[in-house]
């Protein structure tokens, strides 16, 4: 029974990740979807991904990838805007989604390190 619950949590995290990426792109492409509620949905999905989808073995890779995404996107924001402003919006929404997940994973890692 415990394995089934763990598998269900992993599936929930997986589907939350896919939903977050799809929603981030849709919000950028459809102006009517933009607003506070859509940002909160991305944040909540990010927290769910951070809690359920990233295992202890994956934390280092996830945190490095998250940091690279955040740093590279802010460094290339002006360049992407000259190509197509939608790219900047998409990347910004993905950062809104990934940042809470990175914070949750970082806090879980700090707690785990402090516990040991």
Residue pairs with C-beta under 8 A, 6 or more apart in sequence:
9 52
10 52
10 53
12 48
12 52
13 48
13 49
13 51
13 52
13 53
13 54
14 53
16 45
16 48
16 49
16 52
16 53
17 45
17 49
17 53
19 45
20 42
20 45
20 46
20 49
20 97
21 94
21 97
23 38
23 41
23 42
23 45
23 93
23 97
24 42
24 90
24 93
24 94
24 96
24 97
25 90
25 93
26 33
27 33
27 34
27 38
27 42
27 89
27 93
28 86
28 89
28 90
28 92
28 93
29 86
29 89
29 90
39 96
42 93
42 96
42 97
43 96
43 97
43 100
45 97
46 96
46 97
46 98
46 99
46 100
46 101
46 104
47 100
47 101
47 104
49 97
49 101
50 100
50 101
50 102
50 103
50 104
50 105
50 108
51 104
51 108
53 101
54 62
54 101
54 105
56 112
59 105
59 108
59 109
62 101
62 102
62 105
63 102
63 105
63 106
63 109
66 98
66 99
66 101
66 102
66 105
67 102
69 94
69 95
69 98
70 95
70 98
70 99
70 102
73 91
73 92
73 94
73 95
77 88
77 91
80 87
80 88
80 91
81 87
81 88
